[in-house]
């Protein structure tokens, strides 16, 4: 809730907005992404330990939704920057696009296992988040190659 107001205060300076977005991505790349990756890796031990053995079947779902969460936290930053820069219509168009896309992917997986349905949900959301990122890169004139480096764990930086 704090990132959008912070971006809004500096919306008149594309340079400052870009810099704030880069710093936000650095924080996400340093804290959130490794935490989500770690949770996905230890879910097979952690879920039964915390919730009991009866929740063992949820382990693959935890890993799948950790992937979704990683994309959503990054997408939230891009969407907030786009909103702050006056591109509110992008959120509306992406919301409209996510409905038929998600429905189509979920319908195609309707007879599949629960994990496959979850993967369909995650895939549709990842496509939407990647579209928001692509629009933000173009609109804010971001260094797309540099963004990848910022999102990777800070090993070797």
MOJO-V124677 format. One record per residue. N is the residue number from 0. RES is the residue in one letter. OMEGA is omega in radians with two decimals (999 if undefined). NEAR is the number of other ideal C-beta (glycine too) atoms within 12 Angstrom. Layout:
# MOJO-V124677
n = (N & N)
res = (RES & RES)
omega = (OMEGA & OMEGA)
near = (NEAR & NEAR)
This chain:
# MOJO-V124677
n = (0 & 1 & 2 & 3 & 4 & 5 & 6 & 7 & 8 & 9 & 10 & 11 & 12 & 13 & 14 & 15 & 16 & 17 & 18 & 19 & 20 & 21 & 22 & 23 & 24 & 25 & 26 & 27 & 28 & 29 & 30 & 31 & 32 & 33 & 34 & 35 & 36 & 37 & 38 & 39 & 40 & 41 & 42 & 43 & 44 & 45 & 46 & 47 & 48 & 49 & 50 & 51 & 52 & 53 & 54 & 55 & 56 & 57 & 58 & 59 & 60 & 61 & 62 & 63 & 64 & 65 & 66 & 67 & 68 & 69 & 70 & 71 & 72 & 73 & 74 & 75 & 76 & 77 & 78 & 79 & 80 & 81 & 82 & 83 & 84 & 85 & 86 & 87 & 88 & 89 & 90 & 91 & 92 & 93 & 94 & 95 & 96 & 97 & 98 & 99 & 100 & 101 & 102 & 103 & 104 & 105 & 106 & 107 & 108 & 109 & 110 & 111 & 112 & 113 & 114 & 115 & 116 & 117 & 118 & 119 & 120 & 121 & 122 & 123 & 124 & 125 & 126 & 127 & 128 & 129 & 130 & 131 & 132 & 133 & 134 & 135 & 136 & 137 & 138 & 139 & 140 & 141 & 142 & 143 & 144 & 145 & 146 & 147 & 148 & 149 & 150 & 151 & 152 & 153 & 154 & 155 & 156)
res = (X & X & X & X & X & X & X & X & X & X & X & X & X & X & X & X & X & X & X & X & X & X & X & X & X & X & X & X & X & X & X & X & X & X & X & X & X & X & X & X & X & X & X & X & X & X & X & X & X & X & X & X & X & X & X & X & X & X & X & X & X & X & X & X & X & X & X & X & X & X & X & X & X & X & X & X & X & X & X & X & X & X & X & X & X & X & X & X & X & X & X & X & X & X & X & X & X & X & X & X & X & X & X & X & X & X & X & X & X & X & X & X & X & X & X & X & X & X & X & X & X & X & X & X & X & X & X & X & X & X & X & X & X & X & X & X & X & X & X & X & X & X & X & X & X & X & X & X & X & X & X & X & X & X & X & X & X)
omega = (-3.07 & -3.01 & -3.13 & 3.08 & 3.12 & 3.10 & -3.11 & -3.13 & -3.09 & -3.05 & -3.11 & 3.12 & -3.13 & 3.12 & 3.13 & 3.11 & 3.09 & -3.14 & 3.12 & 3.10 & 3.10 & 3.12 & 3.11 & 3.11 & 3.08 & -3.14 & 3.13 & 3.13 & -3.12 & -3.03 & -2.96 & -3.07 & 3.07 & 3.12 & 3.12 & 3.09 & 3.10 & 3.11 & 3.11 & -3.11 & -3.09 & -3.10 & -3.12 & 3.08 & -3.02 & -3.08 & 3.11 & -3.14 & -3.09 & -3.00 & -3.13 & -3.07 & -3.12 & 3.13 & -3.12 & -3.12 & -3.13 & -3.07 & 3.13 & -3.14 & 3.10 & 3.14 & -3.14 & -3.09 & 2.97 & 3.08 & 3.11 & -3.12 & 3.11 & 3.12 & -3.12 & -3.13 & 3.09 & 3.13 & 3.11 & 3.11 & 3.13 & -3.14 & 3.12 & 3.11 & 3.11 & 3.10 & -3.12 & -3.12 & 3.07 & -3.13 & -3.10 & -3.13 & 3.14 & 3.12 & 3.13 & -3.13 & 3.13 & 3.08 & 3.09 & -3.13 & -3.08 & -3.13 & 3.14 & 3.13 & 3.12 & 3.13 & -3.13 & -3.14 & 3.12 & 3.11 & -3.14 & -3.13 & -2.98 & -3.13 & -3.06 & 3.09 & -3.11 & 3.13 & -3.14 & 3.09 & 3.11 & 3.10 & 3.09 & 3.10 & -3.13 & -3.13 & -3.14 & 3.13 & 3.10 & 3.10 & 3.12 & -3.13 & 3.12 & 3.08 & 3.09 & 3.13 & -3.14 & 3.13 & 3.13 & 3.12 & -3.13 & -3.06 & -3.08 & -3.13 & -3.13 & 3.06 & -3.04 & 3.11 & 3.12 & 3.12 & 3.14 & 3.11 & 3.13 & -3.10 & 3.11 & 3.09 & -3.01 & 3.09 & 3.10 & 3.10 & 999)
near = (8 & 14 & 27 & 26 & 14 & 22 & 36 & 22 & 15 & 25 & 26 & 13 & 16 & 22 & 16 & 21 & 35 & 29 & 20 & 31 & 42 & 28 & 21 & 34 & 39 & 25 & 23 & 33 & 30 & 19 & 19 & 26 & 30 & 21 & 20 & 29 & 21 & 19 & 25 & 26 & 17 & 19 & 28 & 20 & 17 & 21 & 25 & 18 & 14 & 17 & 16 & 12 & 14 & 11 & 18 & 19 & 18 & 23 & 27 & 24 & 26 & 30 & 27 & 30 & 26 & 30 & 29 & 29 & 26 & 33 & 33 & 28 & 29 & 38 & 33 & 31 & 42 & 45 & 38 & 35 & 44 & 36 & 31 & 34 & 34 & 18 & 26 & 19 & 16 & 30 & 29 & 16 & 19 & 32 & 19 & 15 & 23 & 27 & 17 & 16 & 26 & 27 & 16 & 18 & 26 & 25 & 16 & 18 & 22 & 14 & 11 & 16 & 15 & 18 & 20 & 20 & 23 & 27 & 25 & 28 & 32 & 30 & 26 & 30 & 35 & 28 & 25 & 35 & 32 & 25 & 28 & 36 & 34 & 21 & 29 & 40 & 26 & 18 & 25 & 39 & 18 & 30 & 18 & 20 & 11 & 19 & 29 & 15 & 18 & 26 & 33 & 21 & 21 & 17 & 10 & 6 & 12)
